[in-house]
Amino acid sequence: MCIAAWVWQAHPVYQLLLLSNRDEYHDRPAKPLGWWEEGNKKILGGRDELAGGTWLGCTEDGRLAFLTNIREPDRLPSARTRGDLPLRFLKGTQSPLECAEEIIKEADQYNGFNLILTDLCSKVMVYISNRPKGEPISVQTVPCGLHVISNGKLDAPWPKAQRLGKNFNELLRGHGKKDIFLKGMVEELMGDNVKASRDELPDTGCDPEWEFELSSIFIDADSKLGRYGTRSMAAISVKTNGDSIFYEKHLESSLWKENIVKFHV
């Protein structure tokens, strides 16, 4: 289901500092962090081997996109794969708003999603969501500051989102203007397996026991369809001078492995 937290254009060192966990069934094949070619573009990120899309990716020309699912009890069985949405922006040339306007026309063909499209060069970040059902598609420019998104709307006060936002904010204040070590930040904040109190759980229409299992930042749960949980933990830092780092810790054959890529925007 995924969760992400980021500080955008509101830090003395970083124009963007992003944390992200990807939650998925353990048997769904995926490639870890790396570069791959898509047409004439080079894209950096992990990749879903089943449907070919991505949940988090970026390019050297300053495009960055990531996705979380909306938790809901009913799914469209013939829906298009949501992982294509970040990929569409990353391999294209449209601005975030232009791409969002195109996605709006087709948003009803997907199960529920939250999508962030970012142009680091023009300093524009856009949020798109196709839920709640029956309401106009939500498109908004994301303001400067700290934001968290899980499986509800942007900055919805879900317990895990509030917990991550609070801990992230405290870490940022503790570092001040000093560089932040991405591996340490990921391990401190994104490996948090504390579950919410049952009386604080959001009402998504899903089974309350399943809701409880998914209420921690780091997820590890059994389900009728197999083992489910956090498959990768990642962080991206983009300094004001363009120096960038993408760190990922991913689960592969029951072992946690690391990748780190440095690049310049």
Residue pairs with C-beta under 8 A, 6 or more apart in sequence:
1 23
1 68
1 69
1 71
1 150
1 151
1 214
1 219
2 20
2 21
2 22
2 23
2 55
2 67
2 68
2 69
2 150
2 151
3 20
3 21
3 23
3 68
3 148
3 149
3 150
3 151
3 160
3 161
3 164
3 217
4 18
4 19
4 20
4 21
4 56
4 66
4 68
4 116
4 148
4 149
4 150
5 18
5 19
5 20
5 146
5 147
5 148
5 149
5 161
5 164
5 165
5 168
5 189
6 16
6 17
6 18
6 19
6 146
6 147
7 14
7 16
7 17
7 145
7 146
7 147
7 168
7 172
8 15
8 16
8 125
8 142
8 143
8 144
8 145
8 146
8 147
9 15
9 16
9 123
9 144
10 144
10 145
10 146
11 17
11 172
12 176
12 177
13 177
13 178
13 179
13 180
13 239
13 240
14 180
14 237
14 238
14 239
14 240
15 120
15 123
15 238
15 239
15 240
16 64
16 118
16 120
16 236
16 237
16 238
17 172
17 180
17 235
17 236
17 237
17 238
18 64
18 66
18 234
18 235
18 236
18 237
19 164
19 168
19 185
19 186
19 189
19 190
19 233
19 234
19 235
20 55
20 56
20 66
20 190
20 233
20 234
20 235
20 236
21 190
21 217
21 218
21 219
21 230
21 232
21 233
21 234
22 46
22 55
22 56
22 230
22 231
22 232
22 233
22 234
23 214
23 219
23 228
23 229
23 230
23 231
24 30
24 228
24 231
25 223
25 225
25 226
25 227
25 228
26 226
26 227
26 228
26 229
26 231
26 251
27 226
27 227
28 48
28 50
29 48
29 49
29 50
30 46
30 47
30 48
30 49
30 50
30 231
30 232
30 250
31 46
31 47
31 49
32 46
32 232
32 248
32 250
32 252
32 257
32 259
33 44
33 45
33 46
33 232
33 234
33 246
33 248
33 250
33 259
33 261
34 44
34 45
34 46
34 259
34 261
35 42
35 43
35 44
35 261
36 42
36 43
36 47
37 43
38 87
38 90
38 91
39 91
41 59
41 90
41 91
42 59
42 60
43 54
43 57
43 58
43 59
43 87
43 90
43 91
44 57
44 58
44 59
44 60
44 246
44 261
44 263
45 54
45 55
45 56
45 57
45 58
45 90
45 246
46 54
46 55
46 56
46 57
46 232
46 234
46 248
46 250
47 53
47 54
48 54
48 55
48 81
48 83
51 81
51 83
51 84
52 81
52 83
52 84
52 87
53 81
53 82
53 83
53 84
53 85
53 86
53 87
54 67
54 83
54 86
54 87
54 90
55 66
55 67
55 68
55 83
55 86
56 65
56 66
56 67
56 86
56 234
56 236
57 64
57 65
57 66
57 86
57 87
57 90
58 64
58 65
58 90
58 236
58 244
58 246
59 90
60 263
60 264
60 265
61 121
61 265
62 119
62 120
62 121
62 122
62 265
63 89
63 90
63 118
63 119
63 120
64 90
64 116
64 118
64 120
64 236
65 85
65 86
65 87
65 89
65 90
65 115
65 116
65 117
65 118
66 86
66 115
66 116
67 82
67 83
67 85
67 86
67 113
67 114
67 115
67 116
68 113
68 114
68 149
68 150
68 151
69 82
69 111
69 112
69 113
69 114
69 151
70 111
70 112
70 113
70 114
70 129
70 130
70 131
70 151
70 152
71 112
71 151
71 152
71 202
71 204
71 206
71 211
71 214
72 111
72 112
72 131
72 204
72 205
72 206
73 204
73 205
73 206
74 205
75 111
76 109
76 110
76 111
79 109
79 110
79 111
80 106
80 109
80 110
82 110
82 111
82 113
85 103
85 110
85 113
85 115
86 115
86 117
88 99
88 102
88 103
89 96
89 99
89 117
92 99
94 102
95 119
95 122
95 124
96 117
96 118
96 119
96 124
96 125
96 126
97 124
97 126
97 139
97 141
99 117
99 126
100 117
100 126
100 128
100 139
101 139
103 115
103 128
104 128
104 137
104 139
107 128
107 130
107 137
108 130
110 130
112 129
112 130
112 131
112 133
113 128
113 129
113 130
113 131
114 127
114 128
114 129
114 149
114 151
114 153
114 154
115 127
115 128
115 129
116 125
116 126
116 127
116 142
116 149
117 125
117 126
117 128
118 124
118 125
118 126
119 125
120 238
120 265
121 265
124 141
125 141
125 142
126 139
126 140
126 141
126 142
127 138
127 139
127 140
127 141
127 142
127 154
128 137
128 138
128 139
129 137
129 138
129 153
129 154
130 137
130 138
131 153
138 153
140 154
142 154
146 165
146 168
146 169
146 172
147 154
147 155
148 155
148 161
148 162
148 164
148 165
148 168
149 155
149 156
149 161
150 156
150 158
150 160
150 161
151 158
151 204
151 214
152 158
152 161
152 202
152 204
155 161
156 202
158 196
158 202
159 196
159 197
159 200
159 201
159 215
160 196
160 215
160 216
160 217
163 192
163 194
163 217
164 189
164 192
164 217
167 188
167 189
167 192
168 189
171 180
171 185
171 188
171 189
172 180
180 237
182 235
182 237
182 245
182 247
182 260
183 235
183 247
183 249
183 258
183 260
185 235
186 233
186 234
186 235
186 247
186 249
187 233
187 249
189 217
190 217
190 218
190 230
190 233
190 235
191 217
191 218
191 233
192 216
192 217
192 218
193 216
193 217
193 218
193 219
193 220
194 216
194 217
195 212
195 213
195 215
195 216
196 212
196 215
196 216
198 208
198 212
201 208
201 211
201 212
201 215
202 211
204 211
210 221
210 223
213 219
213 221
214 221
218 229
218 230
218 233
219 228
219 229
219 230
220 227
220 229
220 230
221 227
221 228
221 229
222 228
230 251
231 250
231 251
232 248
232 249
232 250
232 251
233 248
233 249
233 250
234 246
234 247
234 248
234 249
235 245
235 246
235 247
236 244
236 245
236 246
236 247
237 244
237 245
238 244
238 265
242 264
242 265
243 262
243 264
244 262
244 263
244 264
244 265
245 260
245 261
245 262
246 260
246 261
246 263
247 258
247 259
247 260
248 258
248 259
248 260
249 256
249 257
249 258
250 256
250 257
250 258
250 259
251 257
